[in-house]
Amino acid sequence: MARIVQKFGGTSVADIARIKAVAATVKRELDEGHQVCVVLSAMAGVTDQLVGYAADAGGAHYSPEYDTVLATGEQVTAGLLALSLQEMGVESRSWLGWQIPIHTDGVHGRARIEKIEIEGLEQTINEGGVPVIAGFQGLGPDGRVTTLGRGGTDTTAVAVASALGADRCDIYTDVEGVYTTDPRIVANARKLEKITYEEMLEMASLGAKVLQTRAVEMAMKTRQRLHVRSSYSDVPGTLVVDEDEIVEQELVSGIAYSRDEAKITLVQVADKPGIAAAIFGPLTDASINVDMIVQNVSADGQATDLTFTVAKADLDRAVETVEAKKDVLEYADLLSDSNVVKISVIGVGMRSHAGVAQRMFETLAEKGINIQVISTSEIKVSVLIAEEYTELALRALHTAYGLDAE
């Protein structure tokens, strides 16, 4: 007998028919003798609708009332699944974040989980019942409902699984697992049997939409085994595990891409101490995250060009923030470009093998693709290229690293 936490996303509970299909999946695990706890998202599209309602009512983002509105989406699906399970003869009850409770900090709209009181959940499970938990929500220190930010149901599921000592946390989604790259672009993409926490974290943060970054961070910290699988078929998915569980590690496990990038170049910035702090300090104060940074060599020791990337949605604010400091920064010109994409090659095998970056650069050069910015870490190499070359770059790199399905 295993203890399993199952998380179902919005497309998996999109309507009553899908919710009844989820109930059948839950019952199948119970019939095999396992203990099951379920965490649910809102129906597909509902959270966006609720955000729109809150905005139309004049509600401020990241406020207690904003969270009160958004949390109702998961409340509906939790109640409907509990009803469906009861109709199948399965003892079940719904749990909202404040009822468990899932204690969070008081940051509305992007709260972080601090503690979960599991006594009620344990009692339901040990009595043979199925707790159905509304994901994405918790209880703040002031007794108000909080939400965890978009994708927060993944985080709820991992946190609950860790608190309950679950043998596995199954993340049900609309794909059959984690692929070497986006199968919609690269037809020869392969589903991975296993992937390490570190690789999954890089892939999630670099554009892969399968898992939420904070959920992977929490799973890696607590060593909670994850199983990414499809809610539409009963085939095995991808296990996200510790590196020690993978006997023979591939040099490169996957290639991710992100279209959510924009590039800013400051031309002829003074080459002197403190200039970088003067540029990036105001961006930090404006809550704008800077990703890739490259500074050209100063030929005369006086001025240099500096390029960095931000999220595409932050481009206008970033430009305004930097332009407001032009008198201090004394740059000659500011250039911006939102038609770029970041391509990343990821694999823990890079730690012990040389030449991964060189193969990437050579492959892109052979296709006539210019590299604009480069950044690296221990297990990844990322480059910024023109967006029009996204599909060509992904297919060429996928083949170059031997990732194509046989």
N, C-alpha and C positions, 0 to 999 in steps of 0.2 A: 504494500500500500504506500502510495506517495501522497504528499500534500502539495497541491498545485494551485497557484493563483493564475486565473485566466483574465486577460485584458482584451476587450473588444472595442475597436475604434468606430468612428462615426458611420463609415460605409457598411460596417458589419451589423449595425442596428438602425439602418436607414428607414425601415418601416416595420409594420407588425409582422409581415412574413419573414423578414430577416431576423427579427427578435425571436420568433418561434424557432428558427433554424439555430440560433445561438443556444436557446434552451435545450434543444436536442443534443447539441455538442456537449453542453454541461452535463446532461443526464448520462451521456455515453461514458464520460470519465467516472461518474458516480457508480454506474453499473459495473465498471471494471474494478471497483473496490477502493478508488482513490477518494481523498478528501479534497473538496473544491471550494475556492472562494473566487468571486467574480468582481472585476472592476470595469465600469462602463464609461464610455464617452457619451456626449449628446448625439442625437441623430445628425447625420451629415447635413451641413448647412445651417443647422439651428443656432449654433453659437454666433455665426456671422449675423444672422437675423436678429438675435438678441442684442448684439453690439449696435446694430442699426437702430433698434428701438431705444436703447439707452441714449444714443447720440441725438435722436429726434426729440427726446424728452428734455434735452439740455444737460444730460448727466455728464459729469467729468469722468474721464478715464481714471482708473486706479483709485476709486473711491469706494467706501462701504456700500453705497446703494448700487453702484455699477456692478460690484461683485454679487450683490443680492440678486440682481437680474440675471447675470450670466450663469450663476450656479443652478438655475432652474432647469436648464437643458438636461443635465445629467440626472436630476431628480426624476424627471419623466421616464427616462430609459430604465433606471434602476427599478422603479415601481412596476413598469410594464414587464420587465424580465421576471421579476419575482412572481407576478401574477401568472405568467406563462409557465413557469416552473411548477407552481402550485397546481395548475390545471393538469400537468403531467403526473401529479402525485408526488412531487418532490417538495419536502419541507424547505421553505425559503422565506427570507425577509429582506427588505431593502434597508440600507444604512446610508444616511447622509454624512458628510464629513464632520458636522458638529455633533452628530449622535454617537459617533464611535468613542471619543472624538479623535480627529487628526489635528493635533496642535501645530500651528504655524506661527511665524512671526507676523507682525502687523502691517506688512507691505502689501497693500491691496493691488490686485491685478497681476502680481508676480511674487506671491508669498513663497517662502521656503519652509518645508516640513521640519519640525523640531522634535516631535515625539508622537507616537501612536499608542493609545491605550487599547490593548488587544483582548481584554477580558471578555467582553461581549461577543466578539468574533469567535474567540476560542470556544466559548460555550455553545454557540450555534453549530460550529463545525463538529465538535465532539459529540453532539447529539444527533449527528447525521444530516444536519441541515446545510443549506448553501447561503452564506451571506452574499448579498449583491450590493456592492459599494458604488456610490456615485463618485466618479473620479473628479480630478481637477479642482477640488475644493477642500477647505479645512476650516478651523476655528482659530481666530486671532486672539491675542491676549486680552482684548477688550470685549470678548464675547461675541464679536461680529463675524459673519461669514467672510472667508477670504477665498480667492482663486489663485491658482499656481502659474498662470500664464499659458499661452497656447501650447498644446501638446502636453499639458500637465497631467493628463490621465495616465500616460506612460510612467511618469514620476510617481504618481499615487500607487500604481500597481507594483512597481519595484520596491517602494517603501513598505507597503503592506506585506509583500512576499518576504522581505528581510525581517520584518517584525514578527511574522508568524513562523519563521524558520522553514519556509517552503522549500521543497526539493527542487522546484522549477517554477519559473514565471513565464507563462506562454503569452506572447504578444500576438494576437490575431489581427491581421490586416488584409488588404486587398491584393497582396502579392504573396508568392509561395515561399519567400525567404529573402536572404540578402544575396544580391548578385554581384558578380565581378565589376559590372558597371550597369548603367541604365539599359535594360533589355528593349526599351522602346526605341532606342537609338542604335544599339549594337545588337543585331539579331543573334550573334554567336555568344552573347553573355552567358555565363554559367552560374547556376545557383551554388553557393558555398555550403558545404556540410557543416563546417565550423569556422568561426572567426574569433579573434581575441578581443578582449575588452578594448585594448588600446587601438586596434585597427577600427573597430566599430565606432569608437569615440571620434577618431579622425574623420571617418566617413560621414558620420552624423553632422559634425561641425563644418564639413567642407561641401555640403550640398545634398547628401543622400537623405531622403525624407522618411526612411523606414522607421527609425527610432529617434526620440527626442534626446538631445544632448545631455540634459540634466539627468535623465533616467539612466543613460549609459554610465555617467559619472558615478551615480549612486550604486549601480550594480557592480562596478569595478571596485568601489570602496568596500562594499560588503561581501564581495565575491558571490553575488547572487546569480545563479545560472539563468540565462534567458533563452527562450526558444521562439524565434520569429517564424510564424507560419500563417497559412491562408485560412480565412474563415469560409472559403468557398470550396475547399477540397480537403481531404483527409491525408494528404501526403506529408512526409516529414519536411520540416523547414530547415532553418539555420540555427545552430546553437551558438550563443555568445558565451565564451568561457575563458578561463585563465589560460595563459600561454602554455603552461605546463601540460595541459590536456591535449595539445596538438602535437602529435608525434613528429611529423615531418612538415616543417613550415615552408610555405611557398615564399619565394623571393619577393614577389608582389602579389597581394591578395585582391586588390581592386583599384579601380580608377573612378574618382568622383569628380563632379563638376558643379559649379555654382554660377548661375546667371545673376545672382544678387550682388553684383560688384560694380563699382564705379571708380574711376581713376582720376586723381588730381595731381597735376605737376606744377610746381612753383619754379619759375625760370629765373636764374641768376639771383639766388638767395645768398646773403652774406655768409661766407664761410668762417664762422667764428664761434667760440664757446657760448652755449646758452640759446642758440638760435632754434635748435630742435625743440627745446622746452617751450620756447615762445610760440612755436607753431602748434604743438600737440597738446599743450596745457589747456588752451581755450576750447579745443575740441573735446577734451575729457570733461571739462566743466559743462559743456553742452550735451553730455551723455552720448557722444558720437564715438563709436569704436573704430579704431584704425587697425587695419589688418597688415597688408604687405607694405614694406617701406624699402626704397632704394635711393641712395644718394650718389650722384656721379662724382668722380674725382675732380677736385678743383685744380685746373691747369695753372692758374696764376696765384693761387692762394688767397684770392679775394672773394670769388663768387662761385656758386655751384648750383646745379639743378637738383631738386628733391621731388620724388614721386611717391605717392602713397595711395592706398585704396580704402574705401569706406563702403558701407552698405548702400545699394542703389537708392533706397528710400531716404537716406540721409544726405545725398549728394548736394541738394540745394542748400540745406542748412549748413553743411560743411563749407561750401563756397562762401556763403554769407559770413560765417564765423571767421574764416581766414581773411576775407576782404576787409573786415572790420579792423583787422590788425595790420593792414598794409603799411601804415606809417612806421610801425615798429619793425616789421619784418623786412621792409625795403626790397621786395622782390620786383623784378622787371615785368613779369606777366604771370597770369594764372590760367592754366589750361585744364579743362575737364572733359571726360569721356565716359559715357555710360554704356557704350556698345562694346563691352569687354566681358570675358568669362574667365573664371579661374579653373584650371584643370589640375588635379592632384593625383599623383601615383602613391599608393599606400601599401605598406607591408612591413611587418616586424622583421622579416628576413633581411631587410636593408642594414640592420645593425651589424651583420657579419659579412656583408658582401659589398664590394666596391663596384662602381660602374653603372649604378642604377640611374643616376642623374644624367650621365653621359649618353646612355641609350635613349633617354627621353629627349634630350636636346638634338641628337642626331636624327631621330625619327621625325620630329617636327620640322627640322631643317630640310629633310628629304621631301617633305610635302609643301615646302615653301611657306611655312607658318612662322612668323616673327614672334619672338618672345619679348614681352615688354617689361615684365617684372618677375623675379624669382624669389622664392622663400623656401626654407628647408627646416625640417626637424629630424629627430633620430629615425623616425619611421615614415617620413613622407617628403615628397618634393612637389611643390606647387609652382605653377607658372601662370602668368596672365597673358592672354592672347586676344585678338579681335574676335568678337562674338560670332561672326560669320563662319569661322573655322571650327566651331564646336564639334559638329558631327564628324568631320574629317579627322580631327585630332583624336577624338575618343576611339574611333575605329582603328586608326593607325597604331595608337599606343596599345590598345587591347591586343592586337596581333603581335606587336613587337615584344611584348612581355609574355607571350605564350599563353594567354588567358582564353583564347577562343575555344568554344566547345568542340569536341571531336565528333 
